[in-house]
Amino acid sequence: MPFINGTCFKPSVFTLIGIPGLESVQHWIGIPFFISFILATFGNGLLITIIRTEHSLHEPMYIFLAVLAATDLGLTLCITPKMLAIFWLQSREIHFDSCLIQMYFTHTFQCMESGILLAMAFDRYVAICEPLRHSSILTKRVLISIIMVVTIRASVIIIMCPLLIKLRLKHFRTTVISHSYCEHMAVVKVAAENVRVNKAYGLFVAFSVLGFDVIFIFLSYAFIFQAVFKLPQKEARFKAFNTCTAHIFVFLQFYILTFFTSFIHRFGFNVAPSVHILLSNLYLLVPPLLNPIVYGVKTKQIREGVIKMFTPKG
């Protein structure tokens, strides 16, 4: 690999060090990560299978939930195997193009998850505020359109992150990335050129996608709570609110981790690198682990589907 004045020119390979400062204990850290990977893969795969096979679950809420599970599954498979290879096998090298591909799919799945959470909030709004029109508003055609818009939005808006790195950044101070996966800002930070455009586009994605989705999710739940508190019977209010609790929990844990990690990445100069990278890993690994558990516990139809699947016939 050629060098010019100490600066790496067009690196063909990056080196991911895992969790900086904790390299000596990464093989132990990999154990809970591996357990969460197995549970997340099994849980989301089971959720998709149950919703697919049970015709009673072919409703908008469960279809969105199946897409959310598929997104979580893709996100888990995108980063965890390489992360565990770094922790256990010392396989730290990743090809430059492979790094950009991992970056693209990681952030695309994150963006898709945010969009699906917004779609699920819209579904709850229609179900509670317009119950008689729910089936006529959220038709099969509308569901397919929403899922396609969420997927296309994520695919198109994220593609510029790796493209801007590929086309603009030719010189890097180092090929060592202080992270356990190829995250956009982690790669941009090691560049030896003007990265204002890259950073600006990253902020644009964060605020245009996450900011937009959070605002409309809050508005949806403001209207939902307003409608719930107008219900005359206490039992009806409790039942309506109970249908939203799982989604509210998933929404809060996803966005709190997202914004906390994003702000630390850009403004947390006094935060230890090991703490930041651990939070970044948990931010991507915790939602895929918790989502199937939360919805499985809170949703009666899914619990019944699990029991039916594992109960011997006859």
C-alpha positions in Angstrom: 0.0 0.0 0.0 1.7 3.3 -1.0 2.1 6.2 1.3 2.5 9.9 0.6 4.0 12.1 3.3 2.7 9.7 6.0 -0.8 9.7 4.6 -2.3 6.5 3.2 -3.4 6.8 -0.4 -6.5 4.8 -1.5 -6.4 2.1 1.2 -7.6 -1.3 0.0 -8.1 -2.6 3.5 -9.2 -1.2 6.8 -8.5 -2.6 10.3 -11.3 -2.7 12.8 -9.9 -2.9 16.3 -13.2 -3.7 18.1 -13.6 -1.9 21.3 -10.7 0.5 21.9 -9.1 0.1 25.4 -10.8 -3.3 26.0 -8.9 -5.4 23.4 -7.6 -7.7 26.2 -11.1 -8.7 27.4 -12.9 -8.7 24.1 -13.1 -12.5 24.0 -15.2 -12.2 27.2 -17.4 -9.4 25.9 -18.1 -11.5 22.8 -20.0 -14.1 25.0 -23.0 -11.9 25.8 -22.9 -10.5 22.3 -23.1 -14.1 20.9 -26.0 -15.0 23.2 -27.9 -11.9 22.2 -27.2 -12.7 18.5 -28.6 -16.2 18.9 -31.7 -15.0 20.8 -32.3 -12.1 18.4 -31.9 -14.4 15.3 -34.2 -17.1 16.8 -36.8 -14.6 18.2 -37.2 -12.5 15.0 -37.2 -15.6 12.8 -39.9 -17.2 15.0 -41.9 -14.0 14.9 -41.8 -13.9 11.1 -42.7 -17.6 10.8 -45.7 -17.3 13.1 -47.1 -14.2 11.4 -46.6 -15.8 8.0 -48.3 -19.1 8.9 -51.1 -17.8 11.1 -53.9 -16.3 8.9 -55.4 -14.6 11.9 -52.3 -12.5 12.1 -52.5 -11.2 8.5 -53.5 -7.7 9.7 -51.7 -4.4 9.3 -50.2 -4.3 12.8 -48.7 -7.8 12.5 -47.6 -7.3 8.9 -45.6 -4.2 10.0 -44.3 -6.2 12.9 -43.1 -9.0 10.6 -41.3 -6.3 8.5 -39.8 -4.9 11.7 -38.6 -8.4 12.6 -37.1 -8.9 9.2 -35.3 -5.5 9.5 -33.9 -6.4 12.9 -32.8 -9.8 11.6 -30.9 -8.1 8.7 -29.3 -5.6 11.0 -28.1 -8.4 13.4 -26.7 -10.5 10.6 -25.0 -7.4 9.1 -22.8 -6.6 12.0 -22.6 -9.3 14.6 -20.7 -12.1 12.7 -17.8 -9.7 11.8 -17.9 -8.3 15.3 -17.5 -11.8 16.8 -14.8 -12.6 14.3 -12.9 -9.5 15.6 -13.4 -10.5 19.3 -12.7 -14.2 19.0 -10.6 -14.8 15.9 -8.7 -11.6 15.7 -10.0 -11.2 12.1 -9.8 -7.4 12.0 -9.2 -6.7 8.4 -12.0 -5.7 6.1 -11.8 -4.7 2.5 -12.5 -1.0 1.7 -15.5 -1.8 -0.5 -16.8 -4.4 1.9 -16.6 -1.8 4.7 -18.7 0.6 2.6 -21.2 -2.2 1.9 -21.5 -3.0 5.6 -21.9 0.7 6.3 -24.7 1.0 3.7 -26.7 -2.0 4.9 -26.3 -1.2 8.6 -27.6 2.4 8.2 -30.3 1.3 5.7 -31.7 -1.2 8.2 -31.6 1.5 10.9 -33.5 3.9 8.6 -36.0 1.2 7.7 -36.6 0.4 11.4 -37.4 4.1 12.1 -39.8 4.1 9.1 -41.6 0.9 10.2 -42.0 2.3 13.7 -43.7 5.4 12.2 -46.0 3.1 10.1 -46.9 1.2 13.2 -47.8 4.4 15.0 -50.0 5.4 12.1 -51.7 2.0 12.2 -52.4 2.5 16.0 -53.7 6.0 15.3 -56.2 4.7 12.6 -57.2 1.7 14.8 -58.1 3.9 17.8 -59.1 7.2 16.3 -60.9 5.8 13.2 -61.8 2.2 14.1 -64.7 1.9 11.7 -62.5 3.0 8.7 -59.4 1.0 9.7 -59.8 -1.8 7.1 -60.8 0.6 4.4 -57.8 2.9 5.0 -55.1 0.4 5.5 -55.9 -1.9 2.6 -53.5 -4.4 1.2 -52.4 -2.0 -1.5 -51.8 0.8 1.0 -49.7 -1.6 3.2 -47.5 -2.6 0.3 -47.1 1.0 -0.7 -46.1 2.0 2.8 -43.5 -0.8 3.1 -42.1 0.1 -0.4 -41.8 3.8 0.5 -40.0 3.0 3.8 -37.6 0.6 1.9 -37.0 3.0 -1.0 -36.5 6.0 1.3 -33.9 4.2 3.3 -32.1 2.7 0.3 -31.9 6.0 -1.6 -31.1 8.4 1.3 -28.3 6.2 2.7 -26.6 5.3 -0.5 -25.0 8.7 -0.6 -23.0 8.0 2.7 -20.7 5.4 1.2 -20.8 7.1 -2.2 -19.5 10.3 -0.8 -16.7 8.5 0.9 -15.8 6.5 -2.2 -15.9 9.5 -4.5 -14.5 12.3 -2.3 -12.1 10.8 0.2 -8.9 9.5 -1.3 -6.4 10.1 1.5 -6.7 8.7 5.0 -4.5 9.4 8.1 -4.7 5.8 9.1 -6.4 2.6 8.0 -7.2 1.6 11.6 -10.8 2.3 12.6 -11.6 2.5 16.3 -14.8 0.6 16.0 -16.2 -2.9 15.8 -18.1 -2.3 12.6 -18.0 0.2 9.7 -20.0 3.1 10.9 -20.2 6.3 8.8 -18.7 8.8 11.2 -16.0 6.3 12.3 -14.7 6.0 8.7 -15.1 9.7 8.0 -13.0 10.6 11.1 -9.9 8.8 9.8 -9.9 10.7 6.5 -7.1 13.3 5.9 -9.2 15.5 3.7 -12.0 18.0 4.1 -15.0 16.0 5.4 -17.5 18.8 6.0 -19.7 17.5 3.2 -19.7 14.0 4.6 -20.5 15.2 8.1 -23.2 17.6 6.9 -24.8 14.8 4.9 -24.7 12.5 7.9 -26.5 15.2 10.0 -29.0 15.7 7.2 -29.8 12.0 7.2 -30.2 11.9 11.0 -32.5 14.9 11.2 -34.5 14.4 8.0 -35.2 10.7 8.8 -35.1 10.3 12.6 -36.3 13.8 13.3 -39.2 13.6 10.8 -40.2 10.2 12.1 -40.1 11.1 15.8 -42.2 14.3 15.2 -44.9 12.3 13.4 -44.8 9.5 15.9 -45.3 12.0 18.8 -48.2 13.6 16.9 -49.8 10.2 16.3 -49.7 9.4 20.0 -50.9 12.8 21.0 -54.0 12.2 18.9 -54.2 8.6 20.3 -54.1 9.7 23.9 -56.6 12.5 23.2 -59.0 10.0 21.8 -58.4 7.4 24.5 -59.1 9.9 27.4 -62.4 10.8 25.7 -63.7 7.2 25.9 -66.5 7.0 28.5 -65.6 3.7 30.1 -62.4 3.1 32.1 -62.1 -0.5 30.8 -62.3 0.8 27.2 -59.6 3.4 27.9 -57.3 0.7 29.5 -57.8 -1.7 26.6 -57.1 1.0 23.9 -54.0 2.2 25.8 -52.8 -1.4 26.3 -52.7 -2.1 22.6 -50.0 0.7 22.3 -47.8 -0.1 25.3 -45.5 -2.6 23.4 -45.0 -0.1 20.5 -44.4 2.8 22.9 -41.7 0.8 24.7 -40.0 -0.3 21.4 -40.2 3.3 20.2 -38.6 4.8 23.3 -35.8 2.3 23.6 -34.9 2.7 19.9 -34.9 6.5 19.7 -33.4 7.1 23.1 -30.4 4.9 22.2 -30.2 6.4 18.7 -30.1 10.1 19.8 -27.9 9.4 22.8 -25.3 7.5 20.7 -25.5 10.0 17.8 -24.8 13.0 20.1 -22.0 11.2 21.9 -20.4 10.4 18.5 -20.4 14.1 17.5 -20.2 16.1 20.7 -19.1 13.7 23.5 -15.4 14.6 23.3 -14.9 13.7 27.0 -16.6 10.3 26.8 -14.1 7.3 26.9 -13.9 5.6 23.5 -14.7 2.2 25.0 -17.9 3.6 26.5 -18.9 5.1 23.2 -18.2 2.0 21.1 -20.0 -0.3 23.7 -23.1 2.0 23.5 -22.9 2.0 19.7 -22.9 -1.8 19.7 -25.7 -2.0 22.2 -27.7 0.5 20.2 -27.7 -1.9 17.3 -27.9 -5.2 19.2 -30.5 -4.4 21.9 -33.6 -3.6 19.8 -33.4 -6.8 17.7 -33.1 -8.7 20.9 -35.9 -6.9 22.8 -38.5 -6.4 20.1 -39.7 -10.0 19.7 -39.7 -10.5 23.5 -41.7 -7.3 24.1 -44.3 -8.1 21.3 -44.4 -11.8 22.3 -45.2 -11.0 25.9 -47.7 -8.2 25.2 -49.5 -9.7 22.2 -51.9 -12.6 23.0 -52.2 -13.8 19.4 -48.4 -14.2 19.1 -48.2 -16.0 22.4 -50.9 -18.4 21.2 -49.0 -18.8 17.9 -45.8 -19.8 19.8 -47.7 -22.3 21.9 -49.4 -23.8 18.9 -46.1 -24.1 17.0 -44.4 -25.9 19.9 -47.3 -28.0 21.0 -47.4 -31.5 19.4 -50.5 -32.2 17.3 -52.8 -34.7 18.9 
